[in-house]
Structure formats: C-alpha cells, structure tokens
Amino acid sequence: MRTVFVFPAGERAECVALLDRHLPEQRIPWTPDGNLYIDIDDERAGCLFSDWDPGEVAILDAALGHHPGWAVQIDISGRIDGTPEVHRMVALLLENGGVATDDYTAHPWTLPEILGGAVVDGLRFFDFRGYHELNHEHERS
C-alpha cells in the first residue's frame, strides 16, 4: 500500500464536508471504487507523525507556516497504478491551498507543483516508478 498525506488549508470540518459531498456513498473511510482508502488522521488521537522523521515534520511545518494537527491520509491499493485517482483527489483537497506529501520525497507539494509536473530530487509527486528506478540505479552502481 502506498500513502499520501494531504494537509488542506481550512478547517477539518470543512474537509470532511467536502469529502462527504464528493463521495456520498461511503464515509470514514471514504473508498472511491475500492482503490483509495481515505481517512482523517489526527496527531492527538491517531498516529499522524508517529513514524515521521523529525526533519520531515520540520520541512512540512515550514512549508505550511504552522504545525498541522490533522491530515487526510490516502492509502492507494497496490492493485492499481493510482496516479490519476490520487491526482484528482489531491486537486480537490488542495483547491484552497495547503500541501501534500508522498512516500517518495520529503518535499511538501503544492497543487501548482503537482499539476505542473514539477520535479524535486529527480521525482514528481507520487512518482513511485521513478523512485524505484532511481533506487535500482543506485543498487547497480
């Protein structure tokens, strides 16, 4: 399972209402087509940041200008590529600002960077293929 965390601008209740409007068939977790598993993770009551490197949390805090207490966690089934689905969901959640993180870089991605195909450390947002190619190149060297 691959994971993306989205830190939308605005309040948690607004985000839940947005997810409910766009995914009315299911709730907590929201599971569009059974390929994405979307939930809200909370630092106090959940596991948010429990396995994050402190340096990565500091980078996120700097990008947001504050320390977030919650995030939308999107787990992506290994049965699918998931790139179009993740991009659609992240675009919806970041429409009013915020950032997203993925399993492949420590970079907090903005929506313009994601939509524009920006490259950071040789990778785009949610670039699992590129990540594996880079790691295999390092193994061969």
N, C-alpha and C positions, 0 to 999 in steps of 0.2 A: 504494500500500500504506500502511495506517495502522499505527501501532505503539503498543503499551502495554508498559511495563516494570513488573514486579511484583517487589517486594522482600519476600519472605516472612520471617516470624520463623522461626528454626530454622536447621538446617544444610543445606548444599547437597545432601548425600547423601539426607537425608530428603525434600527436594523432588523429587529425581529418582525416588526410590522411589514417591512419591505420584503423579507423572505416569505412571510405568510401570504402577501399579495401575489407574489410571482410563483410561489409553489404551494398553492392552497390544498393540494391533495394529502399532504403529509406534514408533520411538524415534529421537531425535536427528536430525532434528527430529520432534517429535510433531505429527501433522497430522490432527486430528479432522475428518472429512468433507472434507478438502482445502480448508477455508475458513480455518482458523487454522494458522499455522506457528509452533510453539512450540519455543524452544531456550533454552539457558542461555548467557548472555554473561558473560564474565569480564573484570575490569579489567586484569589482568596479561597474560593470553593472548589476549584478544579485543579488542573495540572499545568496551566499555562506557565511557561518559562521554567518548569521544574527540570527539564533536561537541556536547557539552552546554555550555551557558553556565555558567561557574563559580558564578554566583549561584544557578542552579537546583540545582547539586550541593550548595551550602551549605544551601539550604532542605531538600533531601532528608536530608542528614546531621543537621540539627537535628530533623527530624520523627522520625527513627529513633533518634536518640541515639548514633549511631556512623556511620562511613563504610562502606557495604557494598562488598564486593569482587566480588560477583556478583549477577546478577538473572535472572529469567525474562523473556525477550523474546517477546512475542506479536505477530506480524505478521498483519494482517487483510486478506484478499483484498478488492479493490475490487468483486468480483462480487456481494458480499452486503452487507447492512446491517451485520451482525456484532454488533450491540449485545447481543442475548440470549446469543450464544455467548461474547462477552468477559465479560459479567457472570457467567455460570456458571463460567467458568474462573478468573476473579479471586476469586470467592467461595470456590472450592475452595482456591486457593493462599493466601488470606489468612485462612483459618479460625482459625488460631492467632496472628494478628497480622501486623504489617507494613503496608506501604503500596504503592500503585500510582500510576504516573504515566501521562499520555497526551500526545498531540501538541498538545493544545489549551490547557492551562494549566500553570503551573509548580507547581501545588498537589500535594502528596503526599496522595493519597486513602486514607482508612481504609475498611475494609469497612462499618462502620455509615454512613459518609457516602455511600458508593456505593449501598448497599441502600436508604437513606432518601431518595435523590434530592436530596442537599444541592446547593446552588448556590453556586459560588465565582466571582467576577468575571463573573457572568451566565451561567455554564455549569455543567452537570452533568458527571460523569465520562464520558469518551468521547463527548462531545456534539459530534460533527463537524457535524451540521446547524446547531446553534446557533452554532457557531464561524463557519461560512460565512455565516450570516445576519448576525451581528454585523459581520463584515468587509465584507459588501456594503453595510450601512447606513453604515459609515464611508466607503466609496468614494463613495456618493451624496451625502454631506454636504459 
